[in-house]
């Protein structure tokens, strides 16, 4: 199965940021023959602190994503956090993503599936790969045209994650498409004074290890200036490094 790639900023910060990232993804697609799916969130509902930046909201965010599609022709992916968001988001994006903390929320999975869009379900930090059978079945039995599963690490003590790469073949026994979230897997949740920290230097190795275990999709949050990003900066990949990482994977 040909690998898929998902990339984009953690959260919508501005139209200028979306343009910068989308233009770079188009360059990579032209250079490497890929078809990268553009990812950005209109809202980050699970931020560490109440004062953390959440995004531009659903109405403005979906319009900005629609503008990216119109201008660059990229396929789109965004997160939803509540069941009512599924229908309006599905009118704009190709893939609805279920955040890891919400992967067992039945109403959310059912609402997403009923749109007929592809659903990308992130594995909860509290679940094994085999446990993802049940969220997957909820989505497929509720009408999803396709459901993907994504590995993003497990909670490991305080303020840290660990990746058990055996989860990838375990999830491949459930779904034909298993994606490695190469950037969230290097997070250090809540470890940066009320914000999430991370170790972006490990992102390329995470991708290669996932490939060795059979992953057939890769998810990267990218930013032209990760250290200035409004969300997930410490674990985001520098935008100019994305092409070299993808080139190795293909």
Phi, psi and omega per residue, in radians:
X1 nan 2.247 -3.124
X2 -1.141 2.326 -3.117
X3 -1.190 2.620 3.014
X4 -1.921 2.730 3.138
X5 -2.262 2.383 3.102
X6 -2.151 2.284 -3.113
X7 -2.690 2.630 3.103
X8 2.786 3.069 3.139
X9 -1.249 2.704 3.126
X10 -0.978 -0.867 -3.043
X11 -2.405 2.640 3.068
X12 -1.195 2.084 3.095
X13 -1.810 -0.725 -3.104
X14 -2.857 2.822 3.065
X15 -1.108 -0.594 -3.130
X16 -1.114 -0.717 3.100
X17 -1.110 -0.791 3.136
X18 -1.059 -0.717 3.115
X19 -1.087 -0.794 -3.115
X20 -1.055 -0.809 -3.112
X21 -1.227 -0.781 -3.113
X22 -1.075 -0.732 3.131
X23 -1.079 -0.702 3.118
X24 -1.164 -0.710 3.109
X25 -1.084 -0.665 3.086
X26 -1.113 -0.685 3.090
X27 -1.076 -0.773 -3.140
X28 -1.141 -0.742 3.109
X29 -1.015 -0.753 -3.135
X30 -1.180 -0.644 -3.094
X31 -1.323 -0.712 -2.998
X32 -1.892 -0.078 -3.123
X33 1.260 0.444 3.118
X34 -1.591 3.058 3.099
X35 -2.404 1.159 -3.014
X36 -1.124 2.350 3.059
X37 -1.502 2.248 -3.118
X38 -1.424 2.245 -3.119
X39 -2.084 2.315 2.940
X40 -2.787 2.564 -3.115
X41 -1.765 2.359 3.060
X42 -1.409 -0.337 3.116
X43 -2.643 2.402 3.007
X44 -1.962 1.687 -2.981
X45 -1.456 -0.095 -3.066
X46 -2.069 0.647 3.111
X47 -1.169 2.700 -3.082
X48 -1.090 -0.789 -3.016
X49 -2.045 2.629 3.088
X50 -1.071 -0.483 -3.110
X51 -1.494 -0.070 -3.118
X52 -1.222 2.563 3.123
X53 -1.161 2.301 -3.092
X54 -1.865 -0.481 -3.106
X55 2.342 -2.948 -3.037
X56 -1.721 -0.073 -3.128
X57 1.624 2.868 -2.976
X58 -1.220 -0.754 -3.059
X59 -1.134 -0.943 3.140
X60 -1.170 -0.684 -3.110
X61 -1.104 -0.763 3.127
X62 -1.160 -0.603 3.081
X63 -1.145 -0.703 3.124
X64 -1.165 -0.658 3.073
X65 -1.174 -0.688 3.078
X66 -1.069 -0.632 3.099
X67 -1.131 -0.654 3.092
X68 -1.099 -0.773 3.120
X69 -1.074 -0.801 -3.101
X70 -1.097 -0.703 -3.048
X71 -1.429 -0.639 -2.981
X72 -2.022 -0.238 3.113
X73 1.263 0.318 -3.128
X74 -1.447 2.578 2.934
X75 -1.245 2.720 -2.984
X76 -2.218 2.591 3.032
X77 -2.406 2.429 3.023
X78 -2.560 2.760 3.089
X79 -1.414 2.626 2.870
X80 -2.208 2.591 -3.095
X81 -2.058 -0.333 -3.133
X82 -2.319 2.619 -3.025
X83 -1.006 -0.642 -3.072
X84 -1.175 -0.314 -3.125
X85 -1.367 -0.284 -3.030
X86 -1.081 -0.855 -3.055
X87 -1.100 -0.922 3.134
X88 -1.113 -0.644 3.130
X89 -1.147 -0.634 -3.105
X90 -1.167 -0.342 3.101
X91 -1.298 -0.242 -3.065
X92 -2.004 -0.727 -2.995
X93 -1.836 2.817 3.141
X94 -1.548 -0.526 -3.072
X95 -2.278 2.233 3.032
X96 -1.711 2.218 -3.094
X97 -1.827 2.325 3.103
X98 -1.740 2.050 -3.123
X99 -1.059 2.670 -3.053
X100 -1.007 -0.761 -3.117
X101 -1.120 -0.310 -3.055
X102 -1.933 0.219 -2.979
X103 -1.177 -0.234 3.108
X104 -1.831 0.106 -3.116
X105 -1.324 1.771 -3.005
X106 -1.020 -0.838 -3.101
X107 -1.057 -0.648 3.129
X108 -1.175 -0.798 3.123
X109 -1.102 -0.751 -3.121
X110 -1.145 -0.779 3.136
X111 -1.085 -0.727 3.109
X112 -1.121 -0.775 -3.114
X113 -1.100 -0.661 -3.085
X114 -1.172 -0.261 3.073
X115 -1.266 -0.325 -3.084
X116 1.463 -0.063 3.125
X117 -1.349 2.828 2.978
X118 -1.151 2.447 -3.140
X119 -2.014 2.228 3.018
X120 -1.855 1.981 -3.081
X121 -1.805 2.033 3.087
X122 -1.393 2.388 3.138
X123 -1.239 2.261 3.113
X124 -1.040 2.552 3.118
X125 -1.141 -0.160 -3.080
X126 -1.908 0.151 -3.065
X127 -2.113 2.711 2.963
X128 -1.495 2.919 3.072
X129 -1.042 -0.730 -3.118
X130 -1.108 -0.523 3.133
X131 -1.127 -0.328 -3.083
X132 -1.308 -0.025 3.030
X133 -0.994 -0.693 -2.993
X134 -1.324 -0.794 3.008
X135 -1.035 -0.679 3.132
X136 -1.091 -0.803 3.141
X137 -1.108 -0.679 3.095
X138 -1.008 -0.772 -3.099
X139 -1.189 -0.847 -3.089
X140 -1.156 -0.761 -3.112
X141 -1.224 -0.298 3.118
X142 -1.680 0.072 2.982
X143 1.923 0.112 3.116
X144 -1.058 2.360 3.110
X145 -1.164 -0.536 3.140
X146 -2.826 2.528 3.087
X147 -2.285 2.282 3.079
X148 -1.876 2.703 3.050
X149 -2.064 2.473 -3.063
X150 -2.232 2.231 3.052
X151 -1.479 2.379 3.124
X152 -2.564 0.377 3.066
X153 1.614 2.880 3.112
X154 -2.122 2.604 3.078
X155 -1.023 2.428 -3.052
X156 -2.467 1.615 -3.063
X157 1.165 -2.527 -3.114
X158 -1.768 2.373 3.002
X159 1.050 0.541 3.132
X160 -2.675 2.787 3.066
X161 -2.220 2.724 2.982
X162 -2.337 2.517 3.106
X163 -1.812 2.128 2.993
X164 -1.729 1.773 -3.019
X165 -1.183 -0.185 3.034
X166 -1.144 -0.326 3.084
X167 -1.078 -0.509 -3.094
X168 -1.151 -0.975 3.076
X169 -1.090 -0.554 3.085
X170 -1.081 -0.727 3.138
X171 -1.312 -0.471 3.058
X172 -1.173 -0.341 3.018
X173 -1.316 -0.205 -3.102
X174 -1.849 -0.823 -3.055
X175 -2.250 2.552 3.134
X176 -1.277 -0.332 -3.113
X177 -2.066 2.011 3.090
X178 -2.162 2.189 -3.024
X179 -1.897 2.502 3.014
X180 -1.754 2.113 3.031
X181 -1.474 1.676 -2.955
X182 -1.343 -0.289 -3.096
X183 -1.783 -0.750 3.083
X184 -1.164 -0.411 -3.131
X185 -1.260 -0.210 3.083
X186 -1.846 0.250 3.074
X187 -1.160 2.742 2.901
X188 -2.192 1.556 -2.962
X189 -1.015 2.225 3.072
X190 1.142 0.297 -2.994
X191 -1.690 0.194 -3.057
X192 -2.256 0.973 3.063
X193 0.995 1.039 3.130
X194 1.512 0.093 3.088
X195 -2.305 2.896 3.080
X196 -1.471 2.271 3.053
X197 -1.636 -2.970 3.141
X198 3.070 3.004 -3.114
X199 -2.283 1.434 -3.044
X200 -1.114 -0.332 -3.125
X201 -1.111 -0.321 -3.128
X202 -1.597 -0.053 -3.051
X203 -1.033 -0.870 -3.131
X204 -1.030 -0.673 3.137
X205 -1.192 -0.644 3.079
X206 -1.035 -0.731 -3.137
X207 -1.126 -0.777 -3.114
X208 -1.183 -0.684 3.094
X209 -1.103 -0.718 3.116
X210 -1.091 -0.691 3.105
X211 -1.065 -0.725 3.140
X212 -1.075 -0.505 -3.135
X213 -1.627 0.081 2.993
X214 1.797 0.109 3.105
X215 -0.989 2.481 3.102
X216 -2.178 0.472 3.026
X217 -2.807 2.668 -3.079
X218 -2.458 2.336 -3.077
X219 -2.056 2.203 3.128
X220 -2.300 2.184 2.901
X221 -1.528 2.277 -3.034
X222 -2.285 2.726 -3.105
X223 -2.750 2.477 3.101
X224 -1.171 -0.440 3.094
X225 -2.418 1.344 -3.039
X226 -0.960 -0.629 -3.096
X227 -1.235 -0.238 3.090
X228 -1.831 0.042 -3.091
X229 -1.160 2.642 -3.103
X230 -1.513 -0.124 3.099
X231 -2.729 2.343 3.018
X232 1.100 0.393 -3.117
X233 -0.927 -0.810 -3.048
X234 -1.092 -0.411 3.135
X235 -1.874 -0.017 3.126
X236 -1.381 2.542 3.098
X237 -1.399 2.460 3.055
X238 -1.131 2.278 -3.020
X239 -0.926 -0.728 -3.093
X240 -1.221 -0.201 3.111
X241 -1.604 -0.143 -3.030
X242 -1.119 -0.773 -3.053
X243 -1.059 -0.733 -3.118
X244 -1.148 -0.617 3.131
X245 -1.192 -0.786 3.134
X246 -1.126 -0.669 -3.116
X247 -1.037 -0.706 3.113
X248 -1.153 -0.688 -3.075
X249 -1.220 -0.474 -3.130
X250 -1.764 nan nan
